[in-house]
């Protein structure tokens, strides 16, 4: 399959700011530049494009931190030293050298000709303690060096007590430039999808403009959720506590998000939800908690066994029915997903009655399309109820209040003896 990879869109301003920092460093006025944003937002792509623009005009020392159980001590600096063998940094990192020499050696390396120099440390949120100490030492001094210190990190991965915050605090008192990368706009996503059969508006809704998600959906147009997205999302979810993962499983089956009071009924303690929020997996929108990205929600949902999805939706259905202001459309959705055909018949009819006054024309059109066969039901009453449930589903889709029907959803519907008359 040919991969459709987005070009570096909507990042020209950031590239220009990085180029300006290098020009200033060439004049002896160094600085720190922080490139931040969520996972998949394009931090590494920006760095690669920047390196292409300064090739031959700056000395590059690049390294990256890794998501290891035991991070390499000074790992990114060891990577950077490979590009300047024989220099002061390489000498200070040799096994026989005094470890304390590394601090001064980094500054000496950046001051050495030819200048300017650019020190890049990617994914600094995974940096080991020794690397963070060196960055903290270098931060206040880089202004007096012909160099740029470029750090990339996930700001949504930083808890209040994350070790990197100490470095950021030091840089906050210097001439540090922060470049927070925004997601693609709807226009950019529309341009990327122009040569495909995908609906640009739906693509933007699913991905929220996250470049990684956009590129993977474009590369896997036939998948409910691209395998690479599932792997990336689940790898992140795996770092959370079991309680937080269980809370995410419950939240994942609610496409519209869960109100705080509903979530309290489903999970009890909200502390695991707060953990997921700090990790950037979910966010609070008013009084509703929802996945930050619809595609991430679908990835978690698709990872659940069908039997677990049925039970989780049954729990949501029960919780909704205890609310005085329960939305019949919402109840219908979870009745379908729980495989509760009796609830589908009951609340499908209620959903149609709730909109009959304002959507009479839509209901009429829905009733005349794909009329169920009486042979599939035990009585004419069941036929009528199933038809009204079908109307509700069509109206639900047209209003786009919940996720679009997926193969998994219709598979659930097919297990309901009476509900499948309108599936």
N, C-alpha and C positions, 0 to 999 in steps of 0.2 A: 504494500500500500504506500502511495506517495504521501509523505508527511507535509502538511501545510504549516509552515513555520512563520509566525508574524515577524515582520521586519521591526527595527527599533523605532516604533511609532511614539509620538508625543513625548519624546525625551530630549528634544533639541536644546531646551533651556538648561537642563541639567548638564548636558555635554558642554555647553558654552561656559557654564560656571566652573566646571572642572578644568577646562582649557585656560580660563582666566587665572585659576589658582596656580597652574604650572607656570604661566607667564610671570606671575608675581614672584614665584619661587626662584625663577631665573634671575630676577633682580635682587635676590637676597631676602625677600620677604615671604618666609614660609608660612604654612597654615595647616590646619587639620580640617578634613572634609568627612562628614559622616553621612553615609548613604543608608537610609533606613526604610523599612516597609515590611509588610507581611510576607509570608512564604509565597513564592511564585510571582511576586510583583515585578521581577526583572532586574534585581540588583546586580547579579552576575552579568547579565546581558549588557547592562549599562557600563560596567567595568571593562568588559571586552571591547565594546565600541570605543570607549575612551582610550584604551591602550592602542587601538588602531590609529586613532587621530594623533597621538603623541609619539608614535614610533619614530625613532631617529632624533627626536627632540628632547628626550628625557631619559635618564637612567632608571630602569624599572627594577624594583626589588619586591617581588610578589609572593605571598604565602596565604594559606587558608587554614582555618581551624576546622576540626572534624568532630562529628557527633559520636565520640567514642566513650565507652564506659570509663576508661582511664585515658584522658587526653594526653598527647605527647607533650612533655615539658618543652616550652619554647618552640613548639612545632612550626608555626607559621614563620618564625624568624629563621629557623633552620632551612625552610624552603627558600626564603628570600636570599639567604647567604649563598645558595648554590649558584645564583646568577652573578655573584661577585667573588669568585674563589681567590684566596690570597689576600682579601681585604681584612680590615679590622674586625668586622662582624664574624667572618668565618674563623678567624684566629681565636676570638673570645669564646666561640662555641665548640672548640676542639676539646676532646676529653681531658687533656692535661691542663687546661686553662682554669683560672679561678672564676667561678660562676659570677662573682660580683663584677667582673670586667665587662659583662654583656651590656650593662646600662650605658656606660660611656662609649662602648664600641658602636652601639647603634647610632648615637649622635655623630661619632667620628665618621661612620660610614656614609651617613647622609650629607656630611659636610665635604667629603672627599670629591675631587673632580672625577669625571666631568659632571657639571651641574646643569640644570636642576635634577634632583632625584625624587622618585616617587616610591614611598613605602606603602604597599597595599596589604591589608589584613582583612580577608573576607570571613564572614560568619563569626564575627567577634563574640557573639553571644555564646559560642562554644569554646571560647579561649580558656586555656589553663591558667592557674594562678600566677605562674612565673611570667607568662606573656602579658597578663594584665598589669603586673608590676612594672614591666618595661614600658608599656604604653602610658601608664600613669606618670612615669618618670619623664618620658619624652614629650608628653602633652604641653607642659608649660615652656619647653625649650624649642619647639619646632618653629616658633615665630622668628627665631634668630638664625635659622638654618635655610640654605637654599633648597628646600625640600617641601614636599606635600605628604602628609600622613593621611592615607585614605582608609577608612574603616567602613565595613558594611555589617549590618546586623538587623535582626528581626525585632522591631520594637514591641511587637505583641508577644514576644517570648520572654520578656523581661519582667519578672515579678518584682515586687517592691524591694526585696532584699537581694536581687541578683548582683553578683560580684561586678559585672560590667558597669553598673550604675556608679561605682566609685570612680571609674575612669571618665565616664561622661560628666560627672560632677566637676572634675578637674578641667576638662575641656570646655565646660560651660563658662569658665572665667577667662578663656583665651579667645583668639580670633577663629573660632571653629565655625564652619559653615555646615548647616544641617540640610540635607536634601531628602525630604520625605517623598517617595515615589507614589503617585496616585495610580489608581487602576485606569485601564483604557476607558475612554468615553464611548458612548453609544455610537458616535460617528466612526470612530476607529474600528470598532467591532463590525459595524456595517460594511466597511471597506474590506476587512479581512474575509468576511463571509460572502462577498459579492460573487465570487467564482464558484460557490457551492450552492447546494439546494437547501441549506439550512435557513431557518427564519432568523434574521439578525436580531430582532427584538427578543425572541425567546432565548437565543444564545447569550445575549447580554443579561437577561434576567437570571439565567442559570449560573453564569460565571461571575456576575457583578463586575465584569471587566478585568478580572484577574488574568494577566497574560498567559500564565502557565495553563490555567483551566481552559482559556480560549483556544490555545494551540492544540491541546489534547483533544478537545471536542471536535475541532476541525479535522484532526488526523484520524478520528474514530467516529465518523458521523452515524454509524449504525448502532453504536453502543448506548445503552441507557446511561451508564457512567463509564468512561474510559478506564481500562484496567490500571493505567498509570496514575490516574487520579485516585482510584480506590486505594492503591498502595501508598500513595503520599499521604492521604487523609488518615488512613488507619495507622500508619507509622507515627503520626503525630498524636493520635488518640491513645496509642499504646503507652505513651509516656505519662499519661494521667493515672491517677489512682483508680482501683477497681470501682470505688463508689462513683467517681466522676464518669467513668466509662458506662456504668449502668444507667446513670442519669441521662447521658447522651443517647443511649439506646431508646429510652422512653421518649425523649424529646424528638428523636429522628422520625418517629412515625406520625408526628403532628406537622403537616406541611406549612400551616399558617403560623406556627409558633405557639407557645403556651403562655397564657396569662399567669402572673405570679401566684394567684390563689389556686389555679388549676395545677400548677407545678408543685405547689406544696402538698396537694392531695396525692399526686402521683409519686413524688420522691421523698416527701417528708422534709428532711433536712436540706436546706439550700446551699450548704457549704460546698458540696461536690459541684454544684452548678457554678458557684463563684470560682472554683478552681478552673473549670472549663472556660469561663469568661476571661480569667487572667491569662490563659494560654491562647486566647484569640480564636477559639473554636466557635464560641457562641457570643452573642451580644444582646444587650437589653435595649429594646426600642419602646420607650414609654413604659407601659406595664407588661410588655410582652417579651419573653425570652425566646430567641430563635437562633438557628445556625447562622453564622456570618455569611456563608455561601450556600445557596440552594444545592449546588453540586456536591458540596461536602455532606450535606444532610442526606442526599440520595446515596452517596458512597457508604455511609454508615448503615442506612436502611438496607441496601442491597447486600451488605455483609452479614445480615442477620438471617438465621434459618427461618424458613417460612412459618414453622410452628411458633417460633418466638414472636414474629411479627403479628401473628393472629392473637396471641395472648396480650401483647402490649397494646394493640388496638382495642381489644376487649376491655382492658383496664381504662383506657381513655374514654371509651363509650360509656362505661359505668359512671365514671367521674362526671362526664358531661350531663348525663341524665339526672344527676342529683342537683344540678344548678337550676335556679329559677329562670334564668334568661338563656337557656341553652338554644343555640342556633340549629334549626332543623337540618340545614345543609351540612353543617359540620357533623352533626350526629349521623346523618346518612353516610357521609364519607367513612367514618370509623366503623359503622355497621357493616359496610361493604368489606372494608379491610380486615374486620374481625371474623368474616365469614358467617355473620349472624343474619340469616335470611329472614327470620321473623322481624327483626328490628329494621331490616331494609324495607320490607313491605309497609310496616307501620310508619316509619319516619320518612320514607319516600313520598307517601301520600301527604304527610304533614308539610313537607318541603314545598310541594306544588301548591298546596292551599295558601302557604305563606306569601307566595309571590303572584298568585292568580290575579290580584287586583291591579298590580303594576306591570305585569308581563303577560297579559292575556294573549296577545298575538304570538309571543314566543311559545307559550304553552300549546296553543292551537297547532302551530307548525310542528312542534315536537311530537304531538299525539298522532299526527298523520304520517310520521316517518318511522320506518322500521317497526311497524306494529307487531307485537308478540303473537305467536301462534297459540290459539286456545288449547291445542293438543299438548302443549308443554305444561299446562297448569291443571289443577284439580277442579277448578270452578271458574265461572265467569268473573266472580268477585276477585279472585286471585289474579286473573288476567288484567283487570282494570287497575288493581293496586300495583302490579308489576309495571304496567304502562306508565302510571304516574311516577313511579320510581325512576323509570327511564327518562321521563321529562325532567325530573329534578336533576338527574346527572347531566343532561344536555345543558340545562340552564347553569348548573354549577361550572361546567367547562367554559361556557360562553362568558361568564362573569370572571373567569380566571381567578377564583378565590383560592383554589388549591392547585397542586401540581397537576400537570397534564397526565392523562391515563397512560399507564405503562403496562408492558406485558405482564409484569408481576401482579398488577392490580387486577387485570382481567383474568389471570389464573386463579386469583382468590375468588372472584365473582363466579367463576365456573364451578366452584365447589358448593355453591349455594343452590339447591334444587329449584327454588322458585325464582330467586334473583337472576338466574342465568337466562330467564326468558327475555330479559332486556339487555343482556350483556353484549 
